[in-house]
């Protein structure tokens, strides 16, 4: 299966359980790997035959910046569900990170994998 990826998309949103995290938008780093057959687009060279990367990125940003989740796990699941709304996407791997959330780390986060229901 082919892969389309969006790496290190930076959003600013409310995420976390601490009171200060609920008041101040924080940096959230999102990466998506979409498993999709791109053979038609590769042959046709037509953008309409593939997944619109820009659209997925914009939708992911909008979701991350408005959901106000407590956990990165929940936000990652929301993002996976958003991607899988497009039936052409067979599977998605979603990574959500919070830079600087834990002292002495560059970032912490989760990576999840979800597939279309068969």
C-alpha positions as CSV (number, residue, x, y, z in Angstrom):
1,X,0.0,0.0,0.0
2,X,1.2,3.5,-0.8
3,X,1.6,6.2,1.8
4,X,1.0,9.9,1.8
5,X,2.5,11.7,4.8
6,X,2.2,15.1,6.5
7,X,5.0,15.6,9.0
8,X,5.2,18.0,11.9
9,X,2.1,20.1,11.3
10,X,2.1,22.7,14.0
11,X,-1.2,23.7,15.6
12,X,-2.0,25.8,18.7
13,X,-4.8,24.6,20.8
14,X,-6.1,23.8,24.3
15,X,-5.0,20.4,25.4
16,X,-4.2,19.1,28.8
17,X,-5.6,18.5,32.3
18,X,-3.8,21.3,34.3
19,X,-5.7,24.6,34.8
20,X,-3.0,26.6,33.0
21,X,-3.2,24.2,30.0
22,X,-6.9,24.8,29.7
23,X,-6.4,28.6,29.6
24,X,-3.5,29.1,27.2
25,X,-3.2,27.5,23.7
26,X,-0.1,25.3,23.4
27,X,1.9,24.0,20.5
28,X,0.7,20.6,19.3
29,X,2.7,18.8,16.6
30,X,0.8,16.4,14.4
31,X,2.1,13.9,11.8
32,X,-0.2,11.8,9.6
33,X,0.6,8.8,7.4
34,X,-2.3,7.9,5.1
35,X,-2.3,4.5,3.5
36,X,-3.9,4.9,0.1
37,X,-3.6,3.5,-3.4
38,X,-2.1,6.4,-5.4
39,X,-1.5,4.4,-8.6
40,X,-4.3,6.2,-10.5
41,X,-2.9,9.6,-9.7
42,X,0.6,8.4,-10.5
43,X,-0.5,7.4,-14.0
44,X,-2.9,10.3,-14.7
45,X,-0.8,13.1,-13.1
46,X,-4.1,14.7,-12.0
47,X,-4.4,16.1,-8.5
48,X,-8.1,15.2,-8.4
49,X,-7.1,11.5,-8.5
50,X,-5.3,11.7,-5.2
51,X,-5.9,12.8,-1.6
52,X,-5.7,16.6,-1.3
53,X,-2.8,17.1,1.2
54,X,-3.7,20.7,1.8
55,X,-7.3,19.9,2.6
56,X,-6.3,17.2,5.1
57,X,-3.7,19.5,6.8
58,X,-6.2,22.4,7.1
59,X,-8.9,20.1,8.5
60,X,-6.4,18.6,11.0
61,X,-5.3,22.1,12.1
62,X,-8.9,23.3,12.5
63,X,-9.8,20.2,14.6
64,X,-6.7,20.5,16.8
65,X,-7.3,24.1,17.4
66,X,-11.0,23.8,18.3
67,X,-11.5,20.5,20.1
68,X,-10.1,21.5,23.5
69,X,-9.3,17.9,24.5
70,X,-7.8,16.8,27.8
71,X,-5.5,14.1,26.4
72,X,-3.4,13.7,23.3
73,X,-4.9,10.2,23.0
74,X,-8.3,11.6,22.4
75,X,-7.1,14.2,19.9
76,X,-5.2,11.5,18.0
77,X,-8.3,9.4,17.8
78,X,-10.3,12.4,16.6
79,X,-7.7,13.1,13.9
80,X,-7.7,9.4,12.8
81,X,-11.5,9.4,12.5
82,X,-11.4,12.6,10.4
83,X,-8.9,11.0,8.0
84,X,-10.9,7.8,7.7
85,X,-14.0,9.8,6.6
86,X,-12.4,9.5,3.2
87,X,-13.1,5.9,2.1
88,X,-10.0,5.9,-0.1
89,X,-7.8,6.0,3.0
90,X,-7.4,2.4,4.1
91,X,-5.4,3.1,7.2
92,X,-3.9,6.0,9.0
93,X,-1.1,6.5,11.5
94,X,-1.5,9.6,13.7
95,X,1.2,11.1,15.9
96,X,0.3,13.9,18.3
97,X,3.1,15.5,20.4
98,X,3.2,18.2,23.1
99,X,6.6,19.9,23.0
100,X,8.0,20.7,26.4
101,X,5.1,19.1,28.3
102,X,7.4,17.1,30.5
103,X,10.5,18.5,32.0
104,X,13.8,17.4,30.4
105,X,12.1,16.2,27.2
106,X,11.8,17.6,23.7
107,X,8.2,16.4,23.5
108,X,5.8,13.7,24.7
109,X,2.9,12.2,22.8
110,X,1.2,9.2,21.2
111,X,1.1,7.4,17.9
112,X,-2.0,5.5,17.0
113,X,-3.0,3.4,14.0
114,X,-6.6,3.0,12.8
115,X,-8.1,1.3,9.7
116,X,-11.4,1.4,7.9
117,X,-14.0,-0.9,9.4
118,X,-14.6,-3.9,7.1
